[in-house]
Amino acid sequence: MNLKNKNIVFIGFMGVGKGTISRALIQKTKRFGLDTDDLIESMENRKIKAIFETDGEAYFRKLEKKTAKWLEKNVKNAVISTGGGFFKVDNLDAIGTIIYLRSSFDGILKRLKEHENADLKLAKRPLLSDEAKARTLFEERSSLYEAKADITINVENRSVDAIVQDLITLLHLKEKKEKE
């Protein structure tokens, strides 16, 4: 694919399924996969929740910027899943083709609560601990995600396989247009 840096970058609200969809896409495309939250946890040698509790959100956002610069310079041909606020980094466009996974807030909550590890899924997302605040954040971010995206795909009430098939089709169409 002749996509930017040949990377595919997933953005969207926390819990929308960025990690799940990226792992499924990796299986189908044999690309390498990275998760920005995992990279930050490795860099800091502690969990995201601990970073938020000890150093706060502003410090975490600085770590995201550092990670974004590293991705832009060093990573090619990868599927990258990001944290919910990662879309705000200045160089997002330079990292790769941006795919926004869209769902309603209630759809995200339903997905998380129905997961076999629901308690764990909810516990590792500190910003979801206050549902009203999280809903407000979701509403603030939705149009911003849309504006950043090269491709938007609705994931609500859809199987992972169906979403991945759509993504592969959309990415091939995008590549075709870039070559014309």
KOLLOLO-616126 format. One record per residue (C-alpha): residue number from 0; x, y, z. Coordinates in nm, 4 decimals. Layout:
N
<site NUM,<X,Y,Z>>
...
This chain:
180
<site 0,<0.0000,0.0000,0.0000>>
<site 1,<0.1202,0.3455,-0.0826>>
<site 2,<-0.0184,0.4912,0.2393>>
<site 3,<0.1662,0.7505,0.4499>>
<site 4,<0.4675,0.5707,0.6008>>
<site 5,<0.2611,0.2631,0.5112>>
<site 6,<0.1258,0.2832,0.8663>>
<site 7,<-0.2374,0.2465,0.9656>>
<site 8,<-0.3262,0.4479,1.2775>>
<site 9,<-0.6489,0.3820,1.4681>>
<site 10,<-0.8083,0.6653,1.6636>>
<site 11,<-1.1340,0.6799,1.8543>>
<site 12,<-1.2768,0.7017,2.2011>>
<site 13,<-1.1464,0.4760,2.4768>>
<site 14,<-1.3086,0.1343,2.4677>>
<site 15,<-1.4261,0.1581,2.1046>>
<site 16,<-1.2147,-0.1437,2.0065>>
<site 17,<-0.8988,0.0052,1.8573>>
<site 18,<-0.6777,-0.2691,2.0039>>
<site 19,<-0.9178,-0.5491,1.9088>>
<site 20,<-0.9603,-0.4259,1.5509>>
<site 21,<-0.5878,-0.3620,1.5067>>
<site 22,<-0.4987,-0.7148,1.6262>>
<site 23,<-0.7520,-0.8629,1.3826>>
<site 24,<-0.6177,-0.6471,1.0961>>
<site 25,<-0.2610,-0.7528,1.1823>>
<site 26,<-0.3653,-1.1169,1.1460>>
<site 27,<-0.5168,-1.0544,0.8017>>
<site 28,<-0.2398,-0.8317,0.6643>>
<site 29,<0.0686,-0.9786,0.8368>>
<site 30,<0.1781,-0.6312,0.9425>>
<site 31,<0.3567,-0.5485,1.2649>>
<site 32,<0.1407,-0.4030,1.5419>>
<site 33,<0.2023,-0.1390,1.8067>>
<site 34,<-0.0129,0.0113,2.0802>>
<site 35,<0.0802,0.3606,2.1969>>
<site 36,<-0.0393,0.2956,2.5530>>
<site 37,<0.1768,-0.0193,2.5687>>
<site 38,<0.4761,0.1785,2.4409>>
<site 39,<0.4217,0.4443,2.7086>>
<site 40,<0.3828,0.1826,2.9825>>
<site 41,<0.7102,0.0213,2.8707>>
<site 42,<0.8887,0.3555,2.8552>>
<site 43,<0.7688,0.4491,3.2053>>
<site 44,<0.7749,0.0960,3.3520>>
<site 45,<0.4275,0.1485,3.5015>>
<site 46,<0.0620,0.1295,3.4036>>
<site 47,<-0.1299,0.4215,3.2482>>
<site 48,<-0.3533,0.4360,3.5549>>
<site 49,<-0.0454,0.4813,3.7784>>
<site 50,<0.0905,0.7541,3.5495>>
<site 51,<-0.2411,0.9428,3.5745>>
<site 52,<-0.2578,0.8971,3.9542>>
<site 53,<0.1035,0.9980,4.0214>>
<site 54,<0.1863,1.2565,3.7560>>
<site 55,<-0.1484,1.3568,3.6078>>
<site 56,<-0.2989,1.3820,3.2620>>
<site 57,<-0.0712,1.6658,3.1403>>
<site 58,<0.2389,1.4507,3.1985>>
<site 59,<0.0742,1.1577,3.0196>>
<site 60,<-0.0026,1.3816,2.7179>>
<site 61,<0.3690,1.4788,2.7036>>
<site 62,<0.4537,1.1082,2.6895>>
<site 63,<0.2078,1.0691,2.4010>>
<site 64,<0.3841,1.3493,2.2103>>
<site 65,<0.7222,1.1843,2.2669>>
<site 66,<0.5793,0.8528,2.1446>>
<site 67,<0.4285,1.0193,1.8359>>
<site 68,<0.7651,1.1706,1.7369>>
<site 69,<0.9316,0.8309,1.7749>>
<site 70,<0.6615,0.6604,1.5649>>
<site 71,<0.6944,0.9168,1.2857>>
<site 72,<1.0726,0.8756,1.2645>>
<site 73,<1.1081,0.5032,1.3226>>
<site 74,<0.7981,0.3028,1.2309>>
<site 75,<0.6867,0.1910,0.8855>>
<site 76,<0.4340,-0.0647,0.7626>>
<site 77,<0.2646,-0.1094,1.1008>>
<site 78,<-0.0846,-0.1100,1.2453>>
<site 79,<-0.0895,0.1325,1.5367>>
<site 80,<-0.3667,0.1493,1.7950>>
<site 81,<-0.3722,0.4627,2.0063>>
<site 82,<-0.5123,0.5846,2.3347>>
<site 83,<-0.8329,0.7881,2.3217>>
<site 84,<-0.6561,1.1257,2.3434>>
<site 85,<-0.3592,1.0427,2.1199>>
<site 86,<-0.5326,1.2048,1.8206>>
<site 87,<-0.4307,1.5457,1.9615>>
<site 88,<-0.0583,1.4990,1.8874>>
<site 89,<0.0691,1.7536,1.6352>>
<site 90,<0.2280,1.5075,1.3949>>
<site 91,<-0.0519,1.2499,1.3724>>
<site 92,<-0.0882,1.3015,0.9957>>
<site 93,<0.2814,1.2259,0.9431>>
<site 94,<0.2633,0.8917,1.1264>>
<site 95,<0.0226,0.7190,0.8901>>
<site 96,<-0.3250,0.6854,0.7432>>
<site 97,<-0.5687,0.7721,1.0203>>
<site 98,<-0.8741,0.5548,1.0697>>
<site 99,<-1.1432,0.6705,1.3086>>
<site 100,<-1.3422,0.3867,1.4651>>
<site 101,<-1.6798,0.5461,1.5364>>
<site 102,<-1.9463,0.4308,1.7834>>
<site 103,<-2.1988,0.5949,2.0113>>
<site 104,<-2.1022,0.6400,2.3770>>
<site 105,<-2.3707,0.3927,2.4830>>
<site 106,<-2.2413,0.1461,2.2238>>
<site 107,<-1.8928,0.1706,2.3744>>
<site 108,<-2.0228,0.1200,2.7289>>
<site 109,<-2.2297,-0.1785,2.6165>>
<site 110,<-1.9246,-0.3293,2.4431>>
<site 111,<-1.7076,-0.2875,2.7532>>
<site 112,<-1.9708,-0.4167,2.9967>>
<site 113,<-2.0413,-0.7259,2.7841>>
<site 114,<-1.6720,-0.8173,2.7556>>
<site 115,<-1.5646,-1.1271,2.9488>>
<site 116,<-1.3116,-0.9121,3.1414>>
<site 117,<-1.5488,-0.6162,3.1853>>
<site 118,<-1.4175,-0.5105,3.5274>>
<site 119,<-1.0594,-0.5100,3.4014>>
<site 120,<-1.1548,-0.3250,3.0810>>
<site 121,<-1.3274,-0.0512,3.2817>>
<site 122,<-1.0614,-0.0340,3.5559>>
<site 123,<-0.7749,0.0329,3.3125>>
<site 124,<-0.9514,0.3401,3.1730>>
<site 125,<-0.9210,0.6074,3.4446>>
<site 126,<-1.1204,0.8643,3.2483>>
<site 127,<-1.4233,0.6286,3.2385>>
<site 128,<-1.4575,0.6154,3.6180>>
<site 129,<-1.7040,0.9072,3.6069>>
<site 130,<-1.9612,0.8181,3.3404>>
<site 131,<-2.1073,1.1708,3.3122>>
<site 132,<-1.7618,1.3252,3.2661>>
<site 133,<-1.6683,1.0528,3.0173>>
<site 134,<-1.9853,1.1166,2.8162>>
<site 135,<-1.9051,1.4889,2.8013>>
<site 136,<-1.5500,1.4093,2.6885>>
<site 137,<-1.6905,1.1734,2.4222>>
<site 138,<-1.9206,1.4492,2.2927>>
<site 139,<-1.6318,1.6986,2.2834>>
<site 140,<-1.4052,1.4593,2.0947>>
<site 141,<-1.6403,1.3026,1.8381>>
<site 142,<-1.6205,1.5810,1.5789>>
<site 143,<-1.2469,1.6204,1.6429>>
<site 144,<-1.1867,1.2518,1.5657>>
<site 145,<-1.3924,1.2906,1.2494>>
<site 146,<-1.1878,1.5934,1.1409>>
<site 147,<-0.8541,1.4119,1.1916>>
<site 148,<-0.9526,1.0936,1.0082>>
<site 149,<-0.8576,0.9916,0.6562>>
<site 150,<-1.1157,0.7122,0.6834>>
<site 151,<-1.4095,0.6780,0.9243>>
<site 152,<-1.5708,0.3426,0.9896>>
<site 153,<-1.8749,0.2726,1.2031>>
<site 154,<-1.8027,-0.0173,1.4397>>
<site 155,<-2.1184,-0.0207,1.6508>>
<site 156,<-2.2998,-0.3566,1.6642>>
<site 157,<-2.0680,-0.5003,1.3970>>
<site 158,<-1.8458,-0.8063,1.4105>>
<site 159,<-1.4708,-0.7671,1.4125>>
<site 160,<-1.4485,-0.9705,1.0901>>
<site 161,<-1.6952,-0.7439,0.9072>>
<site 162,<-1.5095,-0.4320,1.0222>>
<site 163,<-1.1724,-0.5727,0.9136>>
<site 164,<-1.3060,-0.6725,0.5709>>
<site 165,<-1.4430,-0.3184,0.5226>>
<site 166,<-1.1097,-0.1707,0.6311>>
<site 167,<-0.9116,-0.3837,0.3871>>
<site 168,<-1.1460,-0.2790,0.1048>>
<site 169,<-1.1288,0.0913,0.1998>>
<site 170,<-0.7494,0.0850,0.2318>>
<site 171,<-0.7117,-0.0775,-0.1107>>
<site 172,<-0.9436,0.1837,-0.2632>>
<site 173,<-0.7438,0.4617,-0.0985>>
<site 174,<-0.4197,0.3142,-0.2321>>
<site 175,<-0.5684,0.2918,-0.5796>>
<site 176,<-0.6713,0.6609,-0.5730>>
<site 177,<-0.3230,0.7637,-0.4520>>
<site 178,<-0.1662,0.5883,-0.7512>>
<site 179,<-0.3936,0.7633,-1.0056>>
